Amino acid sequence: MKSKNETFQKRKILVAMSGGVDSSVTAGLLKQEGHEVAGATIRSWTDETCAQQGTKSCCGLIGARDAREAAGHLGIRHWIFNFEKEFKRYVIDYFKDEYLKGRTPNPCIACNEHIKFRLFLQRARKLGFDWIATGHYAKRRYSPVRKTFVIDQGKDTLKDQAYVLFRLEQEVLAHLMLPLGGFTKKKIRTLAGKMKLKVKDKPESQDICFVPDGNYVEFLKKAFPREMKNMKKLPQGIVRNTEGKELGRHEGFYHFTRGQRRGLRVPFSERLYVLETCPKTNEVVVGTKPQVLQTTFWVDSLNWFMSPSPKKPFGAWVQIRSQHKKARARVYPLSARKAKIVFEKPQEAITQGQGAAIFKGQTLLGGGWIYKIQT
């Protein structure tokens, strides 16, 4: 049997360090293993709001400061990558476009695909690094059966982040390390304490980094004043039920997303939920809890972690948002990039614009964007 030293391969790894405990421990673990490690922080904020409220944001100034301090404590080099231009194109503009189309965007997945992994790997290579690593709670491995690299769910079921990685390309996966997949969050904080990292007790970042206060509409008004000014030219906002009856008024369809219950201010005998937003007519269609439950939807822009992509229907587990508990479903491939998915049991608020991740057990098979829902 070979010893650990005989099987060990020293690698040059650049860690994406946000300034949080997870990425800081990631760098520490890889260095302890004997790799040549350095860190880099992505600068993506596009205005002063994110920077000023950086305490809860991975892209703010405080995050960059904490990452630099952690790198210094670990004795590794540290860079800041300015991806503001790319972030605006792939994340901010996408976020705006989806909302104004009446869809619900997922900017974190878009950021992962374009910024945190693809662009980060490109920049790492220019600096002479062959590998990148992040603090995501997921596992990455090569599957001889599927002839591709795949993602497995992390050990910590409460922190598992496999869902947000379904857009990653094989080129990225081939050069990616995810050291935290086999740990729980509690253990990572314990390790941070042992490494004497100042960020060991730093709170989680829960908000979208460029909207730290959670007010999406105010962000859109500030970042895109022309587009939002045009919204005032729309017809008066009306709230209707599925039968077309007017139930009330609203201040703009962009204030609402599918499945939303709060903010409707419409008196009714039962709780009402947003079923649909209509940008052209500025109408919001609402219904009761049973009406927000569906089984069937369609996805496009599929990214498969298997070669060749599936052509026949198959059973799977499907997750339709980060906080959704994956459920049994049947997947019907329509092409390499599109599929129809049918849940065995109705699920709440299947939403256009959100991602659908497809699993077999704990293994992520791929995923796509929801573009149509059977009503």
N, C-alpha and C positions, 0 to 999 in steps of 0.2 A: 504493500500500500504506500502511495506517495505521501510525503509529509505536506503540511500546509505551505511551507516555503518552496517546495518543488513544484507545486501546482499554481502558485501565485504568479499573476502577470501584472507587472506594474504598468499603469496607464496614466496618460496625461488627461486630466478631467477638469472641465470648467463647470462650476456649480452655479446655478441661477439662485442668487441670494437676495431675498426680498427684504431681509431685516427681521424676519420672524424666527421663531424657535425651530420650526421644521427644517428650513433650508440651512440654518446655521449648524444644526446637528448633523445634517446630511454631509456638509463639508468636513465636520469634525470626524465623523465615522470613516469617510473615505481616506482622510489623512492618516488615521490610526491604522488603517489596513495597509498603508505603505505606498499609496498612490501619490503621484505628483498632482497636487490639487491647487486650484485658484478659484476665486469667486468673481462674479460680475452681477451688477444690479441693473435692471432695465429701467431707464427713465422714460416714462410714457405719459406723464401728466401734460395736459395741453392748456391749462390755465391755472391761476393762483388758487382756485378753490380746493383742488385736490392736494396741492402742496401744503396749504394752510391747515387742512384737516387730516394731515398725513398720519396721525396717531392710529387711525383705523384702516389705513390704506397701504397696500403693498407698493404703490407707485409714488408715494409722497416723499417729501424731503426727509422726514423722520425715519422712514423705512430705509432710505439710502444711507443715512447716518448710522443706523443700527447695524446694517450689513457691513459697512466699512469697519466699525468697531469690532464686530464679531470676527471678521477676517484678520484684523490686526491681532486680536487675542489668540487666534489659532495659528498665527505666523504664516499666513498665506497672502499672496498678491490679490489685489482687488481692482476691478475696473467698473466704470459706469458706462453703459451703452445707451446712447441717445437714439431712441426709436420713436420719437414724437411724431414724425411725419408718417411713418408706417402705421403707428397706432391709430392716428386719426383716420387714415384710409381704410384699414381693415377692421377697426373696432368701433370708433366713434361714428363715422359716416354710416356704417352698417347698422348700428344701433338706431340712429335717426331714421334711416330709410325704412327699416322694418316697422318701427312704431307708427310712422305716417302711412304705412300700407295697411294698418290695422292688425299687424301680426305682433307676436311677443318675442323679441330677440333674446339670445343668450350670449352676451358679449364675452363672458368668461371662456366659453368654448371657442369662440372666434379668436380670442387673444391667445389661447393655448395653441391653436393650429398655426396661426401666422406669426405671432410675436415670440412667445415664450419658448417655442421649440424650433420651428423652421429657421427664423431669422437668427435666433440665439446660436444655433448650430453653425450657421454660415459664418457668423462673427467669431465663434470659438475656433473654427478651422483657420481663419486668417491669423489668429494669434498662436497657432501651432498646437491646438488641442484636438485630440481625436475623438474624445467623448464629452458628453454633457450629462449633468445630473440635476434633478430637482427634488424637492421635498414632498412630492405627491404620495399619498397613501395608496399605492397600487404596486403590482408586480409586473415585470416585463421578462419574457423568455422567448426562446425560439421553439416553434412547434414543427417537428419533422413531418407530422401527419398533414398539417395544413400548409407546410412549406413556406411559412411566414413567421415573423415575430408577432406575438400576441400579448395582450394585457390581461392579467388576472386581477381579481378584486383583492384589496388589502386585508390584512388580518383584523384590523380594527373596523368592525362593521359600521360604527357610528361615524368614522372619518373616511371610509373608503371613497376614493375619487376616480375610480375606473371610468365612470360615466362621462366625465368631462374630457376624457382622452380619446374618444372614439374617432376623432378627426385626424389623428396622427398618421403620417405617412411612413411607409416601410423604411425609407432612407433615414428618417429620424429615429425610428425604433431600433435600427441596427447600430446606432451610436449613442444610445440612451441608457442611463442607470437610474434606478428608482430604489435607493437603499432603504426607504422607510416602509416598504410594503409588508414586511414581516413584523412590524412593531405596532404597539398601541400608542395612542397619544400620551397616556400616562407614563409609559416607559420612556418616551422621547423627552418629556420634561425632566424625568429623573436623570437621563443621560446628560441633558443640558446642564443640570446642577453639578454633575460630576466633572463636566468640562469647564465649569465655572463661567458659563456664558451669562452675560447680563440679561439676555432676552429669555431666560428660562421661564419666567412667569408672565411674559408678554401676552396680552389677551389676543383672542382670535380676530382675524379680519373677516367680517361678515358681509360687508357692503360691496357693491360694485365700486371699484377703486376710483372711477372718475365721477361718481355720484355718491360721495361719502355720507351725505345726509339723507339719501334715499328718495329725494324729491326729483323724479325723472322729468316731470313737466317743466319745472323751473330750470333744470339743466338744459333742456332743449330750447327753451326761450332765450337763455343766455348764449348758448353755443351756436344756435341757428336762428337768429332773430328774423331773417327774411322769410324763411320757410314757415316759422310759427306765426308771423304776421299774416301770411296768406291764409292761415287757418281761420282767421276772423271773417273771411269772405264766404265761408261755408254756410249752408242753411242753418237755421236755429236747431240746436241739438235736441233730439226727441228720444225718449226711452219708450220702447214698444215691447209688447209680449209677442210670442210666436204667432199669435192670431192677427197681429197688426194693430192691436188696440194701443192707443197712446196712454202711458201710465204716468209720465212726468217729463221733465226737461233736464238737460245737462249742459255743461260748459265746454264740451268738446270730446269727441270719441277717443282721443289720445290719452285721456285720463283713465281709461279702462282697459283691462285685459280679460281674456276668457277665464271664467271661473271666479272672477272677483266678486265679492259680496259687499264690501264696505264702500261707502261713498255714493251709493245710488240715490239715497234719500227719496225713495219711492214707497209710500205706504201700501202694504199688501198683507193679506192674511197669512202668507207663508214667506219664508226667507227667499229672496230672489238672488239669482246669480247671473253674471254676464255670460251670454251664450255666443254673441257675435258683435263685432264693431264694424260699422260700414263707413269707410272714409268718404266716399262720394256723396252720400246723403247725410253724413254726420249723425247717423242713428246708432243707438245701442239697443240690441235685442236681448231681453232678459227672460229667464224662466226659473222654474223651481228646481230643487235638488235632483229629482229623477231626470230632468231634462238636460242636466249638465253631465250626465253619465253616458258614455259611449263605448263601443267595442272596436269600431273599424276606422282605420285611417290609412293614409298613403304617405310615403317618404321618398325623397329624391336626394341627389348628390350623395348616394351611399358610398361609404368607404369600408371595404371588407378587409378583415385580417385573415383571409384565406385565399388560396390560389388553386384552381380558378374560383371565381365567385359562384355562389350557389345558383342553380337553375331550376331546381324542383322545390316545392313547398316543404317546410320543415317546422317542427315544434321548437320553441325557444322561450327564454325569459326576456321580457322587454321592459326597459325603464324609460319613462317619458319626461322626466325632469330630475334635477339633482336630489330633491327631497322625496321623490316618489319611490315606493317600494316596488321593485320589479315584479312583474306578474306574468303568468303563463300566457302564451300567445301562439298563433300560427302565422308564419311568414311566407308570403307568396311572391317570389321574385318575378318582376315584370321585365326587367332588363338588368344589366350589370349595375345600373345606377338608380333603379327605382324598384319599389316593392309595396305591396299591400300587406297590412298587418291587422290581424283580428285577435283581440284579447278573448280569452275564455270567459271572463267575467267583466262586466262594464267597469270602466275606470273613470275617475273624476277629472274633468277639465283637460282632455286631450287638446293640445293647443297648437295652432298653426305658428310656425316660426321656431318652436322648441325642437330640441334634438331627441331622437329615439335611439337608444343604445340597445343592441341585441346581444344576448348572452346565451351560452350553453353552460349551465351550472355557474361556476365562478369565472369562466373565461369569456372575455369580450370578443365577439365575432365581428363586430363592426357597428355601423350606425349611420343615420342620415337625418335630414331635416323634414319635419312634418309640414306638408303643404296642403293637405286636403283631409277633411273629416266627414264621415258619413253622418248626416243628420236625419 
